[in-house]
Each structure stands twice: as C-alpha cells, then as structure tokens.
Amino acid sequence: MTSPPTEIKNVLVIGANGIVGTSAIKHLLASNFQVSALIRASSTKPTTFPPEVQVFKTDYTPASLAPAFQTQHAAVSTLSFDGLKLQKVLVDAAIAAGVKLFLPSEFGIDTSHPDAAKLIPFLQPKVETLEYLESKQDQIAWTGLASGSLFDWSLEIPGFGGIDVPERKATIYDGGDVTYSATTIEQVGRAIAAVLKQPLDVVANRHVLVNSFTLTQKEVVAALETVMGGTFEKSYDTVVNLRKVGFEKLEGGNFRGMLELIASSFYGGFGVADFESKGLWNGRLGLGQEDLEGVIRGWIEGRK
C-alpha cells in the first residue's frame, strides 16, 4: 500500500442526502474536515448542503465518479438498500484516485458475524463489499463501522420492532430482555468523524463497534412511558413469529418485511448486535454514552 497522508483531511460522503450522510457531513465539518458530497444525478430529493461542501453528481459510471474522488483522502459510503450493490464500483473509483481509506455502508449490525446475511438477506451486498475490500487492502484501507440499531430512525416508523409510539402500543418479543446496541443518528455522525481523526493504522482493515446505549426492548418501552406519561398497551409474541411475518411479507413482494427481520436481529440474541461483549470503541474514539430518556425527550420535542 502506498504511504498514507499524515492525516485524513479531505473526505467524500457518498449518498450524502440521506439521514446518515447528512449527520456525517455535519460532524465532519465540525471536526474541520474538508467535505465533499456525492449524490445520484437522477435524485429528485430536495437537499441543501452547507456552502463549504462541494457537491458532485454521478450516474455511477467510472467517468462520472472520477472527479468526485480526485484529491480525497477518505470516502464514506452511506448508501442503503439498492445502492449497496454499487459499492464495488465506488471502491474501484477510490483506488483509481488514490484514496487511502474507505468506509463502506455498515452503520447497523455487525456484518462480520457469519450469520448476518442469513438473518437479514438484504445485507448480502454489504458482506460482499467487505470481502471485496479485504481482497484490495494492499491498495486501499477500510473500516467497517457498526452502530447497531439506528435508534431515533426506528422510533419514526410506527410499529417497527413492535413499538408504535403514536398509538402507545408495544408488542414485546421473547420477554423483551435481550440486550443490544443502539445508536442515534447524531452519534453515528460523531463516530464517523472520530474514526477519521484516528491514525490510519489504528482503524485500518478492521471492524469498529460503537453505540449510544446498550438496552433491551423492555427498557425502551419503559423509557417511552416515563417520558410520555402513562403506559403503553402491551401484547406478547416471539422472535420466531416476527421472522416468519418478515419472510412472508418479502415473499409477497412487500419489502417492508425487512423491517421485521432487522428488528428480530436485535431481539433474538443472535450475537450480531451484542457489542458490549465484543468490545466497544466508544472510549478510544472519545464518544460518550447517551441518556436514553434524554434522547427520547429530545426526539419528541423535535417532532412538535
């Protein structure tokens, strides 16, 4: 591998108009990085970036990607769903431009776990991207940043993980006692910036696990009840049934079945979101834990 710069300074955020991309840009700028944004040329999503952010548009051909990757030290992919299949093209563009570090779109469960793609089939492109990066790590370094459940994003979806905030209802799965890692969108942005501030040899070619809190489904419901006042109407089910519903939806052409599979990966004790036992990087990255009730209170206030 060619010698890395003494520090990462220029960073390209890919999929920059999504929720993780927006948070990444905010915290990279706050950490004094020079930030560029890459978005799909055909995107109709209205987006306003800070004036200091240079914006590139692409159709994901090598010719359209090349200008965006020139002069970049690091690239951060925040693509999701169908966009995940494009990441090998992005890795090739980064290598061609001499980019030193590539953060693929992880920001969820630990895809280094051998059962990750079995539990959530749409993660297979993430696994394949990491395998591709591993095969190219003599040309470019990579960091797989996993953050568990995107906590505030999950609250926005009524019924996700059995919790319907507007209706004050909760379906508790397998007793609701399995611990898992969850991270706010803001903390994910902070973590991206913190990783890129580290010496390259500290974060290169390894998985980095972060969170905002380690919790259980019952603790989330209890915190919601405390902050909102009153109690949620509760019912009870199993993770096995949750996964069955998810696969049935997918087989019927309803992609929202992935939401059940995502939630089941946290509630089922499969080991893909148990970051405490594997070793969190929060301390090394200077990331504190967050207060669950405080985060919920801020989320509710922000929706008014």
N, C-alpha and C positions, 0 to 999 in steps of 0.2 A: 504493500500500500504506500502511496506517496505520502510525504510528510504532511501532517495536518497543520492548519494555521495555529498560532499560539493561542487563539481564542476564536470561538464562533461569534461572528458579528452580523453577517448578512443571512437572513432567514426567509425562505419562501414558504408560505402557508397555502396548501392546496385544498380546494373545497372551502375557500375562506368565507363564503357567505352562509355557512351552516352554524349551528349553535356552538360546536366545539371550535371551529375555525374562528368565529367571532371572539370567543373568550381567549383563544391563543394569541390573536393579534393584540388585544387589549393588554395582556400581561407581558408579551414580548416588547411592546412599545414602552411599557412602564419600566422594563428592565434594560432599556436603552439599546435594544437591537435595532438594526436597520431591517425593516419588514417589507416584503412584497407579498401580493395576494394573487393567487391563480384561481380563476373561475371558468366554468364552461361557457363558451361563446354563445351557445343557444339558450342559456339560462334567462328566464323571464322574472326571476325573483328580484324584487327591488332591494338594492343594497347600497348603503353609503359607507365608504371607508374613510378613516381619518386622512387628511390631506397629505400626510407624510408617507402614506402607503402607496407604492407603485402597483398598479393593477394590470395584470396580464390576462388575456382571454385565450382559450385554447379549444380546439376540436380533438385534442389528444393525438394528433399526428406528430411525429418527431419534429417536423418543421415548425409547427406552432408551439411546441414545448421548448425548443432550444433557447429562444430569447429570455424566457422566464427563468431558466436555470443558470444562465450565464452570471458569473460573479457571486453566486450563492455559496455560502459555507455549509448550510444545512437546509434540508427540506422537511416539512412536516405535513404528512397527508392526513386530512380529517374527512376523507370520503366515506360514504356509507352505502349500504345496500348495493345497487347495481354498479356504483362507482368503484367498489372494491376490486372488481375484475380488471380495472385499468392500472392497477398499481405496478405491475411488472414493467409496463411501458414507461411509467414515471421513474422507476429505478434505473432503467436503461438511459433515460434522458439525464438523470442526475449523474450517472457515471460518465457519460459523454462530456458533460460540462465540468467535471472535476469536483463535484460536490463531495464533501467529506463525511457527512452524517445524514442518514435518512431515518426519520421516524415514521413507520407505516401506521396506518389507521388501526389502532388497537382500542384503547380507551374503554374497555369493558372487561369481560372475564379474561383469565389468564390462558391465552391460546397456546402456551407451551404445554399445557396439560394434554395428554394423549386422547382424552375423550371430548375435547372442546367442540370439534365439528360434529361429533355424534350427537351431542346434546343440543346444539344449535346449528343445523345444517348450513345456514347462510354464511357461517363463519369460515367455510372451507376456503374461499379466496384469501382470507386473512392468513390462514395456515400456509397456503401455497406461496403467498408473498414472502412470509418469513423464511420459508425454505429456500426461496429464490435468493433472498438477501444473504442467507448463510452461504450459498454457493458462490456469491460475489464479494464476500467480505475481505478478499485480498484487494478489492478495488474501491469499496465504499463500506464505511462502518454503519451499523444500525443500532437502534434502541427500541425495544418493544415496551411501550409504556401502558400498563394495565391499571385501570382505576375502578373496577367492579361495576356496580350499578350506578348509572347516572341518576343521582337521587332526585333532583328537582325536575328533571325531564320526566321521570317516571310519575311524579305527582300530577303532571299536566294531563296525563292520559287517564280518563275515568275508567276504572276497572283494572288498570294494569297491576299485575301482581296481586289481584284480588282486592285492591283498595280503591274505592270510589269516593274521593273527597267531597265533591258537591252533594252526593246523596248520603254521605256519612254512613257508608256501609263497608264492611270488610269480610272477605272470605279468608279464613285462617287455614293454612295448609300444613298438615302434619304437626299440628300443635303450635306452629309459629316460633319454634325455639332454636332453629338453626342459625348460627352466626354467619355473616357475610360482610364483605367490604362494600361501602357505598361512598360516592364522591360527588360533590356538587360541580356544576359546570364551571363555576369560577375557580374552584380548586384544581380542576383539570388544566385550565389555562395557566395557573400558577405553576403547576407541576411541569408543564412543557417548557416554560421559561427557565425553571430551576434546573431541569436536565441539561438544557443548552448552555447554562452557565458553568457546568462542571467541566473539568479537564476531559478531553476526549477519551483517554484511556480508562477513565473511571466508569463511563457509561457505554462504551463501545461494545457491540456484539453481545448484549445481554438483555434480559427482561428486568424491568424496573416496576415495582408494585407500590402504588400509593393509594391513599383513601382520605376521606374526611372523617369517617367514623366506622367502627365495627359494631354491627347491630343485628337485631332479629326482626322478623316481621311483627311480632307482638310489641316490640319496643317502638316501632314506627307508629303503629295504631295508637298505642298509649300516649305517645308524644302529640299526635294529632288531636286526641281527645283533650289533653291538657291545654294545648294552645287554643283550640277552637271552643272548648267548653262542652260539657255533655258527653254522651257516649255514642259510639258507632254501633249500628245494628250488625251483629256478627253471625256468620254461618261458618261451617267447617267442612273441609274437603281434604283430598290427598294430592300429593305431588304427582302420583301416578295418573290420576284423573286429569290433572292440569295438563300434563304432557299429552294425554290422549286427545283432549279437546284441541290442543295446538296442532297436532298432526292431522286431525280430522278437518280442521279449517284449511290447512295447507292443501290437502288432497282435494278439497272442494274449490280450490282456486282463490281462497281468501288468505292473502299474505299476512294478515294480522295474526294468524296463528303463530307467527314467530314471536309475538309478544308473550304468549303463554310459555313457549319454550325458553325464552330469555328469563322470565320470572322463575320458572322451575329450576333453572341452573343455579339460582341464588338460594332457593328454599329447600333444595333437595339434598344438600350436604355432599355434593359430588366432588368437592375439592377444587373447583375452578374459581371460586371467589373467596376462599379462606386465606386471605393474605397475611393475617397475623401469624399463622403457623409457618408460612413460607419466608416471612421476613419483609416488613415494610421498609421503604426507603424514605419515609417522611423525615426522619431525623437527619439523614445525610443530605437531604435536599433543602432542609430548613423550612419544612411545611408542618404547621401545627395541626392538631386535630380540631374539628369544628364542633360547635354545640348544636345538638340535634334540634332541641326546641327552638333555639335561636334561629336556625336556618329555616325551620318551618314557619316561624313567625314572620321572618323577612319575606319568605315566598308568598305568604298570604297577603301581606301588606303590598307587595309588588303587583298583585293581581287586581287591586281595588282601583 
